[in-house]
Amino acid sequence: MKEFTPTSYTLRCVATGREFPDEGWSLDDPSSQVPSLVRTVYAKRRLEVGPEDHGIYKFADWLPVKRMLKGSSAPVTYKSKGLAGYLGLENLYITFNGYHPAIGARMTTCSFKETEAYSVCARAEEHTDRVLVVASAGNTARAFAKVCSDNRIPLLLSVPADNLDALWFEQPLDPCVKLICCERGGDYFDAIHLSNLALRSDRFYAEGGAKNVARRDGMATTVLSAATAIGRIPDYYFQAVGSGTGAIAAWEANLRLIEDGSYGNHLMKLMVSQNAPFVPMYNAWRVDSRDLLAYDDDRARRDVEIIDAKVLSNRRPPYGIAGGLYDALKATGGEVLVATNAQARKARQLFLELEGVDIYSAAGIATASLIKAVADKRIDPSAVVMLNITGGGEARFKQDKELWYLRPSHTFPITAQADEVAEKAEALFV
């Protein structure tokens, strides 16, 4: 790839404020006595946006990366006319993550999970014998599979069997990408558990999820896209959430933009939404609880089966941890909203008619929540509103294409034993 100087940064523990160097793949502060996220502190406090042909790496000043990988695209922000006119909003900006060539959006996995994958994989060491492990409900797996295949980075994916249809690609993947899955009836939490069993082997290392600063800062490029396109920090930020990591990242990007000084000095109000009936963070937030409320595993699995937006089904999100979603919502005066399958389906159809492109179920949840917030007169018509469309354009991308699907090398029961999983996973990379 292009010549690149690794981004200079340190890490800071949110709970204690201690600043320390990144040892290469630090996911937390080992000296902290309480669970806490860590954040990047970049040497460049003012953002300089690079050339468009750098893709997502045009925001490399605020990405913790060692190199640029090939094939990336950045989120695209534009001022809405169709949906804005329908809602009566004067300043609705849509940040589109997906495939929509008419506006210059060319994420071929059609999901903002590409922002995570290109950042995380560029943070990793270029030459290592160890294998990256990623658990996913679908879109994250597709993004990491594409990035790792294109750049020959060894990867082990763990995905629920019910979500395998999400693993579609234009062409067969490089053999460096392997897939294991938990049996039908399992969900994202079960996929995480399976990946943790594989991680008992020293051959593998965890991507880290929300704890990985590269994942959050990759997601944060959606807000950087919006702020640089609009010329200021938005007043409202709408997004559907499963883990809440994208909203945490949005808050962190907001703080950096305030420190930059070029885009305003205010915090945008986080308006995050969940797909009913799977609403653990909504239930905790409405009673002002930092801790998630008790949620029976069997009931959670049944609720996940009901919702359209399976990607929003994280049962163990980074909600109450220091620097997590609870803190982000408190800091920004944010809210947790809820939308049903029916409301999201209607919103998706409306978006297709008014904005000219299909969107995913999760983006439909966010759009439905915006529609309801406007109807309830909770948004000033003149406010600057950012709607984060986290995935879309799949129908358009798939037109006239013969797709290839990644299939699992092994399927394990939910009660699988660690030794068996680790042994079979290791054998895939011999």
C-alpha positions in Angstrom: 0.0 0.0 0.0 1.0 3.7 0.0 3.9 4.9 2.1 2.6 5.6 5.6 3.9 6.8 8.9 2.2 5.1 11.8 -0.1 7.4 13.7 1.4 8.7 17.0 -0.8 8.3 20.1 -1.0 7.2 23.7 -3.8 5.5 25.7 -5.7 7.0 28.6 -7.8 5.1 31.1 -11.3 6.7 31.4 -11.8 5.7 35.0 -8.4 7.0 36.4 -7.1 9.3 33.7 -3.8 7.5 33.6 -2.0 7.9 30.3 0.3 5.2 29.1 1.9 3.9 25.9 0.2 1.3 23.7 2.1 -2.0 23.9 0.8 -3.0 20.5 -2.6 -4.4 21.3 -3.5 -3.0 24.7 -7.2 -3.4 25.4 -7.3 -2.0 28.9 -5.3 -0.4 31.7 -3.9 -3.3 33.8 -3.4 -0.9 36.7 -7.0 0.2 36.9 -8.9 -1.2 39.9 -12.3 -0.8 38.2 -13.5 -2.0 34.7 -12.9 0.8 32.3 -12.5 1.5 28.6 -9.3 3.2 27.5 -9.2 5.9 24.8 -6.6 7.1 22.3 -4.9 10.4 22.8 -3.6 11.5 19.5 -0.4 13.6 19.0 -2.3 15.7 16.4 -5.0 17.5 18.2 -6.3 19.2 15.1 -7.7 16.9 12.4 -6.1 17.2 8.9 -8.2 15.3 6.4 -6.2 13.4 3.8 -6.9 12.8 0.1 -10.1 10.9 -1.0 -8.1 8.0 -2.5 -6.9 7.1 1.0 -10.4 5.8 1.7 -11.0 5.6 5.5 -7.4 6.4 6.1 -8.0 10.0 5.1 -8.9 10.2 8.8 -5.6 8.5 9.8 -4.7 11.4 12.1 -7.3 10.0 14.5 -7.0 6.3 13.8 -4.5 4.1 15.8 -3.0 2.5 12.8 0.4 1.3 11.7 -0.3 1.0 8.0 -2.9 1.5 5.3 -4.7 -1.5 3.9 -6.0 -1.7 0.4 -9.7 -1.5 -0.5 -11.2 0.9 2.1 -13.9 3.4 1.7 -14.9 6.3 4.0 -18.4 7.1 5.1 -20.2 9.6 3.0 -22.3 12.5 4.4 -24.8 14.5 2.4 -27.7 16.9 3.1 -31.0 15.1 2.8 -33.8 16.5 0.6 -36.3 13.7 0.4 -36.5 12.5 3.9 -35.8 16.0 5.3 -38.7 17.4 3.3 -41.0 14.6 4.5 -40.1 15.2 8.1 -39.9 19.0 7.9 -36.3 19.1 9.0 -34.2 22.0 7.6 -30.8 20.5 8.4 -31.0 16.7 8.2 -27.7 15.1 7.2 -27.4 11.5 6.4 -24.1 9.7 6.9 -24.3 6.7 4.6 -22.2 3.6 5.2 -22.8 1.1 2.3 -23.0 0.9 -1.4 -24.5 3.9 -3.2 -22.3 5.0 -6.1 -24.6 7.9 -6.9 -23.3 9.7 -3.8 -19.8 8.2 -3.9 -20.4 5.4 -1.2 -18.6 2.2 -2.2 -18.5 0.0 0.9 -18.9 -3.4 -0.9 -19.9 -5.2 2.3 -22.7 -2.6 2.5 -22.0 -2.0 6.2 -20.2 0.5 8.5 -18.5 -2.5 10.0 -15.9 -1.9 7.3 -14.8 1.2 9.3 -14.0 -1.1 12.2 -12.2 -3.8 10.2 -9.9 -1.5 8.3 -8.9 0.3 11.5 -8.5 -2.8 13.7 -6.5 -4.8 11.1 -4.3 -1.8 10.4 -3.5 -1.6 14.1 -2.3 -5.2 14.1 1.3 -6.2 13.5 1.9 -6.9 9.8 3.9 -10.1 10.4 2.7 -12.4 13.1 2.1 -16.2 13.4 -1.0 -15.6 15.6 -4.5 -15.6 14.3 -7.1 -12.8 14.9 -10.4 -14.0 16.3 -13.7 -12.1 15.7 -17.2 -13.0 17.0 -20.1 -11.6 15.0 -23.8 -11.7 14.4 -23.1 -11.3 10.7 -22.1 -7.9 9.3 -18.9 -7.6 11.3 -17.8 -11.0 10.2 -18.4 -10.1 6.5 -16.4 -6.9 6.9 -13.4 -8.6 8.7 -13.5 -11.5 6.2 -13.2 -9.2 3.2 -10.5 -7.0 4.7 -8.4 -10.0 6.0 -8.9 -11.9 2.7 -7.9 -9.0 0.6 -4.8 -8.3 2.7 -3.9 -11.9 3.7 -4.4 -11.5 7.4 -5.1 -14.8 9.2 -8.6 -14.7 10.7 -10.9 -17.0 12.7 -14.6 -16.0 12.7 -17.3 -17.2 15.1 -20.9 -16.7 13.9 -24.3 -18.2 14.9 -25.5 -20.8 12.5 -28.8 -18.8 12.1 -26.8 -15.9 10.7 -24.7 -17.6 8.0 -26.6 -16.1 5.1 -24.9 -12.8 6.0 -21.6 -14.2 4.9 -21.8 -13.4 1.2 -19.0 -12.2 -1.0 -18.3 -11.3 -4.6 -15.7 -14.0 -4.9 -14.1 -16.9 -2.9 -12.1 -15.7 0.1 -8.4 -16.4 0.7 -7.8 -19.5 2.7 -6.4 -17.4 5.5 -10.0 -16.8 6.6 -11.8 -19.6 8.5 -15.2 -19.9 10.1 -16.6 -21.8 13.0 -20.2 -21.5 14.3 -22.5 -22.3 17.2 -25.5 -24.5 16.3 -28.9 -23.3 15.3 -30.8 -21.5 18.1 -27.7 -19.9 19.3 -27.2 -16.1 19.2 -24.4 -13.5 19.2 -23.6 -14.1 22.9 -23.2 -17.8 22.1 -20.9 -16.9 19.2 -18.8 -14.8 21.6 -18.6 -17.7 24.1 -17.5 -20.1 21.3 -14.7 -17.6 20.2 -13.6 -17.4 23.9 -13.1 -21.1 23.9 -10.9 -20.9 20.9 -8.9 -18.2 22.6 -7.8 -20.7 25.2 -5.1 -21.5 22.6 -2.1 -19.2 22.4 -2.3 -19.5 18.7 -5.1 -16.9 18.7 -5.6 -13.4 19.9 -8.9 -11.5 20.5 -10.0 -8.6 18.4 -11.3 -7.1 21.6 -14.7 -5.7 20.6 -15.6 -2.4 22.3 -12.3 -2.5 24.3 -10.3 -2.2 21.1 -9.7 1.5 20.5 -9.2 0.8 16.8 -12.7 -0.5 16.5 -14.2 2.5 18.2 -12.1 5.1 16.4 -12.9 3.4 13.1 -16.6 3.7 13.9 -15.9 7.3 14.9 -15.1 8.2 11.3 -18.9 8.5 10.7 -18.9 11.6 12.9 -15.7 12.9 11.4 -17.4 12.5 8.0 -20.4 14.4 9.2 -18.6 17.2 11.0 -16.2 17.9 8.1 -19.0 17.8 5.5 -21.3 20.0 7.5 -18.6 22.3 8.9 -19.8 21.8 12.5 -20.7 19.2 15.1 -24.3 18.1 14.7 -26.9 18.8 17.4 -28.4 15.3 17.3 -27.0 11.9 16.5 -29.4 9.0 15.6 -28.2 5.4 15.4 -29.5 1.9 16.3 -27.4 0.1 18.8 -26.7 -3.5 19.7 -23.6 -3.1 21.8 -23.6 0.7 21.8 -20.0 0.8 20.7 -20.8 3.1 17.7 -22.5 5.6 20.0 -19.6 5.5 22.4 -17.3 6.1 19.5 -19.5 9.0 18.3 -19.2 10.7 21.8 -15.4 10.2 21.8 -15.2 11.7 18.3 -17.3 14.6 19.5 -14.9 15.3 22.4 -11.9 15.3 20.0 -13.7 17.7 17.7 -14.3 20.1 20.6 -10.6 19.9 21.4 -9.8 20.6 17.8 -11.8 23.8 18.0 -12.8 24.0 14.3 -16.2 22.5 14.5 -17.9 24.0 17.6 -17.7 23.3 21.3 -21.0 21.5 22.0 -21.9 17.9 22.7 -24.4 16.4 20.3 -27.4 14.6 21.9 -27.1 10.8 21.4 -30.4 9.3 20.3 -29.8 5.6 20.2 -32.5 2.9 19.5 -33.1 -0.8 20.0 -35.3 -3.2 18.1 -38.3 -4.4 20.3 -38.7 -6.8 22.0 -34.9 -7.1 22.5 -34.3 -3.9 24.5 -32.0 -4.6 27.5 -30.3 -1.2 27.3 -33.6 0.6 27.0 -34.9 -1.2 30.1 -31.9 -0.3 32.1 -31.8 3.3 30.9 -35.5 4.0 31.7 -34.9 3.2 35.4 -31.6 5.0 35.4 -29.6 1.9 36.1 -25.9 1.7 35.3 -26.2 -2.1 35.4 -28.3 -4.1 32.9 -31.4 -5.7 34.5 -31.8 -9.4 34.8 -32.6 -11.0 31.4 -33.3 -14.8 31.3 -31.1 -16.5 28.6 -34.0 -18.4 27.1 -36.2 -15.4 26.9 -33.3 -13.4 25.4 -32.8 -16.0 22.7 -36.6 -16.0 21.9 -36.6 -12.2 21.7 -33.6 -12.3 19.3 -35.5 -14.7 17.1 -38.3 -12.2 16.8 -36.4 -9.0 15.8 -35.5 -8.2 12.2 -32.2 -6.5 13.1 -30.3 -9.5 14.4 -27.1 -7.4 14.5 -28.6 -5.5 17.4 -28.7 -8.6 19.7 -25.8 -8.2 22.0 -26.7 -9.5 25.5 -23.5 -8.3 27.1 -22.9 -4.7 25.8 -20.4 -2.2 27.2 -23.2 -0.3 28.9 -22.2 0.2 32.5 -18.4 0.1 32.2 -16.5 3.4 32.8 -16.6 5.3 29.5 -19.4 3.0 28.2 -22.8 3.8 26.8 -24.4 4.8 30.1 -21.7 7.5 30.6 -22.0 8.6 27.0 -25.8 9.1 27.4 -25.4 10.9 30.7 -22.7 13.2 29.3 -24.7 14.2 26.2 -28.2 14.3 27.7 -29.0 11.4 25.4 -31.9 9.0 25.2 -32.6 5.4 24.4 -35.5 4.8 22.0 -37.4 1.8 20.8 -38.8 0.8 17.4 -40.7 -2.3 16.3 -40.1 -4.5 13.3 -43.2 -3.0 11.6 -42.0 0.6 12.2 -38.6 -0.2 10.9 -40.0 -1.9 7.8 -42.1 1.1 7.0 -39.1 3.4 7.6 -36.9 1.4 5.3 -39.5 1.6 2.5 -39.8 5.3 3.1 -36.1 5.8 2.9 -35.9 3.8 -0.4 -38.7 6.0 -1.9 -37.3 9.3 -0.6 -33.5 8.7 -0.7 -33.3 6.2 -3.5 -31.4 3.3 -1.8 -32.3 0.3 0.3 -31.1 0.2 3.9 -30.6 -2.6 6.5 -33.0 -3.4 9.3 -30.7 -1.7 11.9 -30.7 1.5 9.9 -34.5 1.1 9.6 -34.7 1.1 13.4 -32.7 4.3 13.6 -34.8 6.0 10.9 -38.0 4.9 12.6 -36.8 6.4 15.8 -36.0 9.7 14.1 -39.5 9.7 12.5 -41.1 9.1 15.9 -38.9 11.8 17.6 -40.0 14.3 15.0 -43.7 13.3 15.3 -43.4 13.8 19.1 -41.9 17.2 18.6 -38.7 16.4 20.4 -36.5 17.8 17.6 -36.4 21.5 16.6 -37.0 21.7 12.8 -33.9 23.9 12.4 -31.6 21.7 14.4 -28.6 20.0 12.7 -29.4 16.3 12.8 -27.1 13.4 11.8 -28.7 10.1 10.9 -26.1 7.4 10.9 -27.3 4.9 8.3 -25.1 2.0 9.3 -25.8 -0.3 6.3 -27.4 -0.1 3.0 -27.3 -0.7 -0.8 -27.1 -4.5 -0.6 -30.0 -4.9 -3.1 -28.2 -2.6 -5.5 -24.8 -4.2 -5.0 -26.1 -7.7 -5.6 -27.8 -6.9 -8.9 -26.5 -9.2 -11.6 -23.9 -10.8 -9.3 -23.4 -14.4 -8.5 -22.4 -14.5 -4.9 -20.1 -16.8 -2.9 -20.9 -17.8 0.6 -18.4 -18.7 3.4 -19.4 -21.9 5.1 -18.2 -23.1 8.5 -15.4 -25.6 8.9 -16.9 -26.8 12.2 -20.3 -26.4 13.9 -20.3 -26.7 17.7 -23.1 -27.2 20.2 -23.7 -24.4 22.6 -22.3 -26.7 25.3 -19.0 -27.3 23.5 -15.9 -27.9 25.6 -12.9 -25.6 25.4 -10.3 -28.3 24.5 -12.3 -29.5 21.6 -12.9 -26.1 20.2 -9.4 -24.9 20.6 -7.9 -28.1 19.1 -10.2 -28.0 16.0 -9.7 -24.3 15.5 -5.9 -24.7 15.7 -6.0 -27.4 13.1 -7.6 -25.1 10.6 -4.4 -23.0 10.4 -1.8 -25.8 10.2 
